[in-house]
Amino acid sequence: MESIKTLDLMDSGIKELQSWIGCCISLEVLKLSGTSIKQLPSSIGFCTSLEILDASGTDIEELPSSIGYLTSLRELNLSGTPIKELPSLIGNLTSLEELDVSETSITELPSSIGYLTSLRELKLV
């Protein structure tokens, strides 16, 4: 699993992402869109090569603080999830270019959002 680059679980019946995901240190793309996943394991923070995380349309209500370790992340899609807030460590994602939190319950962005110096697209609606 260490050498896997892309993991596409879109629209699968998966309900839980196991902690072994942290062993996928070469993972660059993780597609979870349309699954019933409710949370990401904290071990996701070990996926430091991750560039694209699509969790749109999932049941994720919050992100683990370890998301802040994904410094290679360029795209984060959380649209259509019941998430209510972003962790303050979101500001550590200095490579993040696209952030989609449209159709979520987020009403306020953390102040650390200002540290996202590479951000060029922010979708709120």
C-alpha positions, 0 to 999 in steps of 0.5 A, spaced: 500 500 500 505 504 500 506 505 493 499 507 491 498 513 488 490 514 487 485 511 491 478 512 488 472 510 492 467 514 489 460 512 489 462 505 493 458 502 499 464 504 503 462 507 510 468 507 514 476 509 512 480 505 516 486 507 519 491 504 514 490 509 510 496 513 513 500 507 511 499 510 503 505 515 504 505 515 496 498 517 495 496 523 491 489 522 490 483 520 494 476 520 492 471 519 497 465 522 493 458 519 494 460 515 500 457 514 507 464 515 510 462 520 516 469 521 518 477 521 516 481 517 521 487 522 524 492 517 520 490 521 514 495 526 516 501 521 514 499 522 507 503 527 506 504 526 498 496 527 498 494 533 493 487 532 491 482 530 497 475 529 494 470 528 500 464 531 496 457 528 498 460 524 504 457 524 511 463 527 514 461 532 519 468 534 521 476 534 519 481 531 524 486 536 526 491 532 522 489 535 516 494 540 517 499 536 516 497 535 508 502 540 506 502 538 499 494 538 498 492 542 492 485 541 492 480 540 498 472 538 496 468 538 502 461 540 498 455 537 500 457 535 506 454 536 513 461 539 516 460 545 520 467 548 521 474 547 518 479 546 523 484 552 525 490 548 522 487 548 515 492 554 515 498 550 514 495 547 507 500 552 504 499 549 497 492 549 497 489 552 491 482 550 491 477 549 497 470 548 496 465 548 502 459 550 498 453 547 500 455 545 507 453 548 514 460 552 515 458 559 517 464 562 519 471 561 516 477 560 521 482 566 521 488 561 519 484 561 512 489 567 511 495 563 511 493 559 505 497 563 500 496 559 494 489 559 494 486 561 488 479 559 488 474 558 494 467 556 493 462 558 499 456 557 495 
